Amino acid sequence: MSKKKNKSKKKEEESTLKTTWISMRSGLAIITIVSILLVIWTVWKASTGPIGERILWGLAFGGSIWVIFLFALFINRLFRRRK
């Protein structure tokens, strides 16, 4: 009986680890909002230099969030292929 409990407990732990914290849709919305706010904050705080250069730096920092997210998503999908 003990072995059955251990197996079922192990399956529950594995299924708990595979569940997501938040949905993909709300995660994308959060990342979009954060990256837009980072672009605005960077343009506002980088007061030295022309406006075009500040916008480019803001886009670089905002885009870096998306690069990191997409890389992590790629790695996750690569190693956790759905069956």
Jmol script that loads the backbone (N, CA, C; Angstrom):
load data "model"
ATOM      1  N   MET A   1       0.824  -1.185   0.000  1.00  0.00           N
ATOM      2  CA  MET A   1       0.000   0.000   0.000  1.00  0.00           C
ATOM      3  C   MET A   1       0.870   1.252   0.000  1.00  0.00           C
ATOM      4  N   SER A   2       1.984   1.157   0.650  1.00  0.00           N
ATOM      5  CA  SER A   2       2.888   2.295   0.733  1.00  0.00           C
ATOM      6  C   SER A   2       3.441   2.671  -0.638  1.00  0.00           C
ATOM      7  N   LYS A   3       3.734   1.668  -1.464  1.00  0.00           N
ATOM      8  CA  LYS A   3       4.271   1.938  -2.793  1.00  0.00           C
ATOM      9  C   LYS A   3       3.247   2.664  -3.658  1.00  0.00           C
ATOM     10  N   LYS A   4       1.977   2.304  -3.518  1.00  0.00           N
ATOM     11  CA  LYS A   4       0.927   2.959  -4.291  1.00  0.00           C
ATOM     12  C   LYS A   4       0.813   4.426  -3.897  1.00  0.00           C
ATOM     13  N   LYS A   5       0.917   4.695  -2.624  1.00  0.00           N
ATOM     14  CA  LYS A   5       0.834   6.076  -2.158  1.00  0.00           C
ATOM     15  C   LYS A   5       2.016   6.889  -2.669  1.00  0.00           C
ATOM     16  N   ASN A   6       3.192   6.289  -2.637  1.00  0.00           N
ATOM     17  CA  ASN A   6       4.385   6.985  -3.121  1.00  0.00           C
ATOM     18  C   ASN A   6       4.279   7.298  -4.614  1.00  0.00           C
ATOM     19  N   LYS A   7       3.765   6.331  -5.395  1.00  0.00           N
ATOM     20  CA  LYS A   7       3.623   6.553  -6.830  1.00  0.00           C
ATOM     21  C   LYS A   7       2.598   7.639  -7.114  1.00  0.00           C
ATOM     22  N   SER A   8       1.464   7.588  -6.417  1.00  0.00           N
ATOM     23  CA  SER A   8       0.439   8.607  -6.660  1.00  0.00           C
ATOM     24  C   SER A   8       0.907   9.982  -6.191  1.00  0.00           C
ATOM     25  N   LYS A   9       1.643  10.011  -5.098  1.00  0.00           N
ATOM     26  CA  LYS A   9       2.170  11.283  -4.604  1.00  0.00           C
ATOM     27  C   LYS A   9       3.186  11.859  -5.585  1.00  0.00           C
ATOM     28  N   LYS A  10       4.004  10.995  -6.165  1.00  0.00           N
ATOM     29  CA  LYS A  10       5.005  11.437  -7.135  1.00  0.00           C
ATOM     30  C   LYS A  10       4.327  11.981  -8.392  1.00  0.00           C
ATOM     31  N   LYS A  11       3.254  11.328  -8.842  1.00  0.00           N
ATOM     32  CA  LYS A  11       2.522  11.805 -10.014  1.00  0.00           C
ATOM     33  C   LYS A  11       1.877  13.160  -9.740  1.00  0.00           C
ATOM     34  N   GLU A  12       1.351  13.344  -8.538  1.00  0.00           N
ATOM     35  CA  GLU A  12       0.757  14.628  -8.170  1.00  0.00           C
ATOM     36  C   GLU A  12       1.811  15.731  -8.174  1.00  0.00           C
ATOM     37  N   GLU A  13       2.996  15.439  -7.657  1.00  0.00           N
ATOM     38  CA  GLU A  13       4.071  16.431  -7.634  1.00  0.00           C
ATOM     39  C   GLU A  13       4.507  16.798  -9.049  1.00  0.00           C
ATOM     40  N   GLU A  14       4.598  15.800  -9.931  1.00  0.00           N
ATOM     41  CA  GLU A  14       4.988  16.073 -11.318  1.00  0.00           C
ATOM     42  C   GLU A  14       3.937  16.913 -12.025  1.00  0.00           C
ATOM     43  N   SER A  15       2.658  16.607 -11.806  1.00  0.00           N
ATOM     44  CA  SER A  15       1.612  17.388 -12.460  1.00  0.00           C
ATOM     45  C   SER A  15       1.549  18.802 -11.894  1.00  0.00           C
ATOM     46  N   THR A  16       1.878  18.962 -10.623  1.00  0.00           N
ATOM     47  CA  THR A  16       1.905  20.292 -10.028  1.00  0.00           C
ATOM     48  C   THR A  16       3.030  21.121 -10.622  1.00  0.00           C
ATOM     49  N   LEU A  17       4.166  20.515 -10.897  1.00  0.00           N
ATOM     50  CA  LEU A  17       5.289  21.233 -11.487  1.00  0.00           C
ATOM     51  C   LEU A  17       5.015  21.643 -12.929  1.00  0.00           C
ATOM     52  N   LYS A  18       4.179  20.906 -13.627  1.00  0.00           N
ATOM     53  CA  LYS A  18       3.914  21.198 -15.029  1.00  0.00           C
ATOM     54  C   LYS A  18       2.824  22.244 -15.229  1.00  0.00           C
ATOM     55  N   THR A  19       2.100  22.590 -14.193  1.00  0.00           N
ATOM     56  CA  THR A  19       1.050  23.590 -14.352  1.00  0.00           C
ATOM     57  C   THR A  19       1.665  24.978 -14.422  1.00  0.00           C
ATOM     58  N   THR A  20       1.007  25.851 -15.167  1.00  0.00           N
ATOM     59  CA  THR A  20       1.518  27.209 -15.345  1.00  0.00           C
ATOM     60  C   THR A  20       1.035  28.116 -14.226  1.00  0.00           C
ATOM     61  N   TRP A  21       1.798  29.170 -13.978  1.00  0.00           N
ATOM     62  CA  TRP A  21       1.420  30.135 -12.951  1.00  0.00           C
ATOM     63  C   TRP A  21       0.303  31.027 -13.448  1.00  0.00           C
ATOM     64  N   ILE A  22       0.501  31.564 -14.645  1.00  0.00           N
ATOM     65  CA  ILE A  22      -0.503  32.428 -15.263  1.00  0.00           C
ATOM     66  C   ILE A  22      -0.680  31.988 -16.706  1.00  0.00           C
ATOM     67  N   SER A  23      -1.770  32.422 -17.316  1.00  0.00           N
ATOM     68  CA  SER A  23      -2.014  32.029 -18.702  1.00  0.00           C
ATOM     69  C   SER A  23      -1.082  32.790 -19.639  1.00  0.00           C
ATOM     70  N   MET A  24      -0.913  32.262 -20.833  1.00  0.00           N
ATOM     71  CA  MET A  24      -0.034  32.894 -21.817  1.00  0.00           C
ATOM     72  C   MET A  24      -0.561  34.273 -22.195  1.00  0.00           C
ATOM     73  N   ARG A  25      -1.867  34.403 -22.299  1.00  0.00           N
ATOM     74  CA  ARG A  25      -2.467  35.681 -22.704  1.00  0.00           C
ATOM     75  C   ARG A  25      -2.186  36.777 -21.684  1.00  0.00           C
ATOM     76  N   SER A  26      -2.399  36.478 -20.416  1.00  0.00           N
ATOM     77  CA  SER A  26      -2.142  37.500 -19.396  1.00  0.00           C
ATOM     78  C   SER A  26      -0.643  37.755 -19.242  1.00  0.00           C
ATOM     79  N   GLY A  27       0.178  36.750 -19.460  1.00  0.00           N
ATOM     80  CA  GLY A  27       1.622  36.945 -19.414  1.00  0.00           C
ATOM     81  C   GLY A  27       2.107  37.864 -20.518  1.00  0.00           C
ATOM     82  N   LEU A  28       1.569  37.675 -21.721  1.00  0.00           N
ATOM     83  CA  LEU A  28       1.934  38.559 -22.830  1.00  0.00           C
ATOM     84  C   LEU A  28       1.466  39.985 -22.579  1.00  0.00           C
ATOM     85  N   ALA A  29       0.287  40.128 -21.973  1.00  0.00           N
ATOM     86  CA  ALA A  29      -0.213  41.470 -21.656  1.00  0.00           C
ATOM     87  C   ALA A  29       0.691  42.156 -20.637  1.00  0.00           C
ATOM     88  N   ILE A  30       1.124  41.423 -19.632  1.00  0.00           N
ATOM     89  CA  ILE A  30       2.006  41.991 -18.606  1.00  0.00           C
ATOM     90  C   ILE A  30       3.349  42.393 -19.216  1.00  0.00           C
ATOM     91  N   ILE A  31       3.913  41.533 -20.046  1.00  0.00           N
ATOM     92  CA  ILE A  31       5.199  41.843 -20.670  1.00  0.00           C
ATOM     93  C   ILE A  31       5.069  43.049 -21.598  1.00  0.00           C
ATOM     94  N   THR A  32       3.964  43.144 -22.322  1.00  0.00           N
ATOM     95  CA  THR A  32       3.745  44.292 -23.200  1.00  0.00           C
ATOM     96  C   THR A  32       3.685  45.585 -22.408  1.00  0.00           C
ATOM     97  N   ILE A  33       2.924  45.586 -21.325  1.00  0.00           N
ATOM     98  CA  ILE A  33       2.793  46.787 -20.495  1.00  0.00           C
ATOM     99  C   ILE A  33       4.137  47.171 -19.886  1.00  0.00           C
ATOM    100  N   VAL A  34       4.850  46.193 -19.360  1.00  0.00           N
ATOM    101  CA  VAL A  34       6.144  46.474 -18.730  1.00  0.00           C
ATOM    102  C   VAL A  34       7.151  47.003 -19.751  1.00  0.00           C
ATOM    103  N   SER A  35       7.176  46.423 -20.941  1.00  0.00           N
ATOM    104  CA  SER A  35       8.140  46.894 -21.940  1.00  0.00           C
ATOM    105  C   SER A  35       7.796  48.298 -22.434  1.00  0.00           C
ATOM    106  N   ILE A  36       6.520  48.612 -22.592  1.00  0.00           N
ATOM    107  CA  ILE A  36       6.129  49.969 -22.989  1.00  0.00           C
ATOM    108  C   ILE A  36       6.485  50.967 -21.895  1.00  0.00           C
ATOM    109  N   LEU A  37       6.223  50.599 -20.647  1.00  0.00           N
ATOM    110  CA  LEU A  37       6.583  51.488 -19.540  1.00  0.00           C
ATOM    111  C   LEU A  37       8.099  51.678 -19.450  1.00  0.00           C
ATOM    112  N   LEU A  38       8.861  50.644 -19.735  1.00  0.00           N
ATOM    113  CA  LEU A  38      10.318  50.766 -19.719  1.00  0.00           C
ATOM    114  C   LEU A  38      10.812  51.691 -20.827  1.00  0.00           C
ATOM    115  N   VAL A  39      10.195  51.608 -21.991  1.00  0.00           N
ATOM    116  CA  VAL A  39      10.562  52.515 -23.087  1.00  0.00           C
ATOM    117  C   VAL A  39      10.284  53.957 -22.686  1.00  0.00           C
ATOM    118  N   ILE A  40       9.101  54.217 -22.143  1.00  0.00           N
ATOM    119  CA  ILE A  40       8.728  55.577 -21.730  1.00  0.00           C
ATOM    120  C   ILE A  40       9.659  56.076 -20.636  1.00  0.00           C
ATOM    121  N   TRP A  41       9.934  55.238 -19.652  1.00  0.00           N
ATOM    122  CA  TRP A  41      10.799  55.644 -18.540  1.00  0.00           C
ATOM    123  C   TRP A  41      12.221  55.932 -19.018  1.00  0.00           C
ATOM    124  N   THR A  42      12.723  55.106 -19.933  1.00  0.00           N
ATOM    125  CA  THR A  42      14.079  55.311 -20.448  1.00  0.00           C
ATOM    126  C   THR A  42      14.172  56.608 -21.246  1.00  0.00           C
ATOM    127  N   VAL A  43      13.183  56.875 -22.082  1.00  0.00           N
ATOM    128  CA  VAL A  43      13.188  58.113 -22.870  1.00  0.00           C
ATOM    129  C   VAL A  43      13.107  59.321 -21.944  1.00  0.00           C
ATOM    130  N   TRP A  44      12.323  59.220 -20.896  1.00  0.00           N
ATOM    131  CA  TRP A  44      12.141  60.342 -19.974  1.00  0.00           C
ATOM    132  C   TRP A  44      13.391  60.575 -19.122  1.00  0.00           C
ATOM    133  N   LYS A  45      14.017  59.505 -18.649  1.00  0.00           N
ATOM    134  CA  LYS A  45      15.159  59.636 -17.748  1.00  0.00           C
ATOM    135  C   LYS A  45      16.465  59.955 -18.470  1.00  0.00           C
ATOM    136  N   ALA A  46      16.614  59.536 -19.697  1.00  0.00           N
ATOM    137  CA  ALA A  46      17.840  59.807 -20.447  1.00  0.00           C
ATOM    138  C   ALA A  46      17.734  61.203 -21.056  1.00  0.00           C
ATOM    139  N   SER A  47      17.864  62.200 -20.219  1.00  0.00           N
ATOM    140  CA  SER A  47      17.616  63.571 -20.665  1.00  0.00           C
ATOM    141  C   SER A  47      18.777  64.166 -21.451  1.00  0.00           C
ATOM    142  N   THR A  48      19.921  63.521 -21.458  1.00  0.00           N
ATOM    143  CA  THR A  48      21.044  64.047 -22.236  1.00  0.00           C
ATOM    144  C   THR A  48      21.032  63.417 -23.617  1.00  0.00           C
ATOM    145  N   GLY A  49      21.169  64.221 -24.616  1.00  0.00           N
ATOM    146  CA  GLY A  49      21.212  63.718 -25.982  1.00  0.00           C
ATOM    147  C   GLY A  49      19.935  64.041 -26.735  1.00  0.00           C
ATOM    148  N   PRO A  50      19.969  63.849 -28.036  1.00  0.00           N
ATOM    149  CA  PRO A  50      18.797  64.142 -28.861  1.00  0.00           C
ATOM    150  C   PRO A  50      17.672  63.137 -28.619  1.00  0.00           C
ATOM    151  N   ILE A  51      16.458  63.551 -28.947  1.00  0.00           N
ATOM    152  CA  ILE A  51      15.280  62.722 -28.680  1.00  0.00           C
ATOM    153  C   ILE A  51      15.321  61.412 -29.473  1.00  0.00           C
ATOM    154  N   GLY A  52      15.857  61.445 -30.678  1.00  0.00           N
ATOM    155  CA  GLY A  52      15.935  60.220 -31.483  1.00  0.00           C
ATOM    156  C   GLY A  52      16.806  59.159 -30.847  1.00  0.00           C
ATOM    157  N   GLU A  53      17.922  59.598 -30.287  1.00  0.00           N
ATOM    158  CA  GLU A  53      18.817  58.654 -29.615  1.00  0.00           C
ATOM    159  C   GLU A  53      18.167  58.093 -28.355  1.00  0.00           C
ATOM    160  N   ARG A  54      17.452  58.930 -27.625  1.00  0.00           N
ATOM    161  CA  ARG A  54      16.767  58.451 -26.411  1.00  0.00           C
ATOM    162  C   ARG A  54      15.691  57.438 -26.755  1.00  0.00           C
ATOM    163  N   ILE A  55      14.964  57.677 -27.846  1.00  0.00           N
ATOM    164  CA  ILE A  55      13.925  56.728 -28.263  1.00  0.00           C
ATOM    165  C   ILE A  55      14.558  55.397 -28.666  1.00  0.00           C
ATOM    166  N   LEU A  56      15.674  55.449 -29.357  1.00  0.00           N
ATOM    167  CA  LEU A  56      16.356  54.203 -29.741  1.00  0.00           C
ATOM    168  C   LEU A  56      16.824  53.415 -28.521  1.00  0.00           C
ATOM    169  N   TRP A  57      17.361  54.113 -27.514  1.00  0.00           N
ATOM    170  CA  TRP A  57      17.763  53.424 -26.282  1.00  0.00           C
ATOM    171  C   TRP A  57      16.545  52.828 -25.578  1.00  0.00           C
ATOM    172  N   GLY A  58      15.456  53.562 -25.562  1.00  0.00           N
ATOM    173  CA  GLY A  58      14.232  53.038 -24.956  1.00  0.00           C
ATOM    174  C   GLY A  58      13.733  51.801 -25.670  1.00  0.00           C
ATOM    175  N   LEU A  59      13.752  51.831 -26.997  1.00  0.00           N
ATOM    176  CA  LEU A  59      13.328  50.657 -27.763  1.00  0.00           C
ATOM    177  C   LEU A  59      14.273  49.477 -27.554  1.00  0.00           C
ATOM    178  N   ALA A  60      15.545  49.766 -27.395  1.00  0.00           N
ATOM    179  CA  ALA A  60      16.513  48.686 -27.141  1.00  0.00           C
ATOM    180  C   ALA A  60      16.236  48.019 -25.796  1.00  0.00           C
ATOM    181  N   PHE A  61      15.980  48.827 -24.769  1.00  0.00           N
ATOM    182  CA  PHE A  61      15.711  48.245 -23.452  1.00  0.00           C
ATOM    183  C   PHE A  61      14.354  47.548 -23.416  1.00  0.00           C
ATOM    184  N   GLY A  62      13.346  48.150 -24.025  1.00  0.00           N
ATOM    185  CA  GLY A  62      12.033  47.507 -24.082  1.00  0.00           C
ATOM    186  C   GLY A  62      12.058  46.234 -24.903  1.00  0.00           C
ATOM    187  N   GLY A  63      12.819  46.246 -25.991  1.00  0.00           N
ATOM    188  CA  GLY A  63      12.929  45.054 -26.827  1.00  0.00           C
ATOM    189  C   GLY A  63      13.725  43.945 -26.175  1.00  0.00           C
ATOM    190  N   SER A  64      14.636  44.321 -25.283  1.00  0.00           N
ATOM    191  CA  SER A  64      15.433  43.291 -24.611  1.00  0.00           C
ATOM    192  C   SER A  64      14.563  42.405 -23.724  1.00  0.00           C
ATOM    193  N   ILE A  65      13.492  42.956 -23.188  1.00  0.00           N
ATOM    194  CA  ILE A  65      12.559  42.137 -22.405  1.00  0.00           C
ATOM    195  C   ILE A  65      11.951  41.056 -23.297  1.00  0.00           C
ATOM    196  N   TRP A  66      11.570  41.446 -24.516  1.00  0.00           N
ATOM    197  CA  TRP A  66      10.983  40.483 -25.439  1.00  0.00           C
ATOM    198  C   TRP A  66      12.002  39.444 -25.897  1.00  0.00           C
ATOM    199  N   VAL A  67      13.241  39.840 -26.091  1.00  0.00           N
ATOM    200  CA  VAL A  67      14.281  38.883 -26.497  1.00  0.00           C
ATOM    201  C   VAL A  67      14.489  37.835 -25.408  1.00  0.00           C
ATOM    202  N   ILE A  68      14.559  38.278 -24.169  1.00  0.00           N
ATOM    203  CA  ILE A  68      14.740  37.347 -23.050  1.00  0.00           C
ATOM    204  C   ILE A  68      13.536  36.429 -22.917  1.00  0.00           C
ATOM    205  N   PHE A  69      12.328  36.987 -23.039  1.00  0.00           N
ATOM    206  CA  PHE A  69      11.111  36.177 -22.934  1.00  0.00           C
ATOM    207  C   PHE A  69      11.047  35.131 -24.043  1.00  0.00           C
ATOM    208  N   LEU A  70      11.304  35.539 -25.273  1.00  0.00           N
ATOM    209  CA  LEU A  70      11.221  34.598 -26.387  1.00  0.00           C
ATOM    210  C   LEU A  70      12.296  33.519 -26.301  1.00  0.00           C
ATOM    211  N   PHE A  71      13.483  33.873 -25.815  1.00  0.00           N
ATOM    212  CA  PHE A  71      14.533  32.878 -25.624  1.00  0.00           C
ATOM    213  C   PHE A  71      14.125  31.864 -24.550  1.00  0.00           C
ATOM    214  N   ALA A  72      13.568  32.342 -23.448  1.00  0.00           N
ATOM    215  CA  ALA A  72      13.126  31.435 -22.384  1.00  0.00           C
ATOM    216  C   ALA A  72      11.976  30.553 -22.861  1.00  0.00           C
ATOM    217  N   LEU A  73      11.070  31.112 -23.653  1.00  0.00           N
ATOM    218  CA  LEU A  73       9.962  30.330 -24.196  1.00  0.00           C
ATOM    219  C   LEU A  73      10.474  29.252 -25.150  1.00  0.00           C
ATOM    220  N   PHE A  74      11.456  29.603 -25.970  1.00  0.00           N
ATOM    221  CA  PHE A  74      12.046  28.632 -26.890  1.00  0.00           C
ATOM    222  C   PHE A  74      12.707  27.484 -26.131  1.00  0.00           C
ATOM    223  N   ILE A  75      13.477  27.811 -25.112  1.00  0.00           N
ATOM    224  CA  ILE A  75      14.146  26.778 -24.312  1.00  0.00           C
ATOM    225  C   ILE A  75      13.114  25.894 -23.614  1.00  0.00           C
ATOM    226  N   ASN A  76      12.072  26.513 -23.074  1.00  0.00           N
ATOM    227  CA  ASN A  76      11.031  25.755 -22.386  1.00  0.00           C
ATOM    228  C   ASN A  76      10.331  24.803 -23.350  1.00  0.00           C
ATOM    229  N   ARG A  77       9.979  25.281 -24.518  1.00  0.00           N
ATOM    230  CA  ARG A  77       9.298  24.428 -25.492  1.00  0.00           C
ATOM    231  C   ARG A  77      10.230  23.359 -26.056  1.00  0.00           C
ATOM    232  N   LEU A  78      11.513  23.658 -26.105  1.00  0.00           N
ATOM    233  CA  LEU A  78      12.478  22.691 -26.619  1.00  0.00           C
ATOM    234  C   LEU A  78      12.617  21.501 -25.672  1.00  0.00           C
ATOM    235  N   PHE A  79      12.702  21.776 -24.374  1.00  0.00           N
ATOM    236  CA  PHE A  79      12.926  20.708 -23.409  1.00  0.00           C
ATOM    237  C   PHE A  79      11.646  20.081 -22.876  1.00  0.00           C
ATOM    238  N   ARG A  80      10.540  20.764 -22.970  1.00  0.00           N
ATOM    239  CA  ARG A  80       9.276  20.217 -22.473  1.00  0.00           C
ATOM    240  C   ARG A  80       8.291  20.061 -23.615  1.00  0.00           C
ATOM    241  N   ARG A  81       8.645  19.230 -24.544  1.00  0.00           N
ATOM    242  CA  ARG A  81       7.745  18.996 -25.671  1.00  0.00           C
ATOM    243  C   ARG A  81       6.503  18.271 -25.189  1.00  0.00           C
ATOM    244  N   ARG A  82       5.383  18.723 -25.708  1.00  0.00           N
ATOM    245  CA  ARG A  82       4.112  18.094 -25.322  1.00  0.00           C
ATOM    246  C   ARG A  82       3.941  16.804 -26.094  1.00  0.00           C
ATOM    247  N   LYS A  83       3.375  15.832 -25.420  1.00  0.00           N
ATOM    248  CA  LYS A  83       3.207  14.512 -26.039  1.00  0.00           C
ATOM    249  C   LYS A  83       1.796  14.328 -26.533  1.00  0.00           C
TER     250      LYS A  83
END
end "model"
wireframe off; spacefill off
backbone 0.3
color backbone group
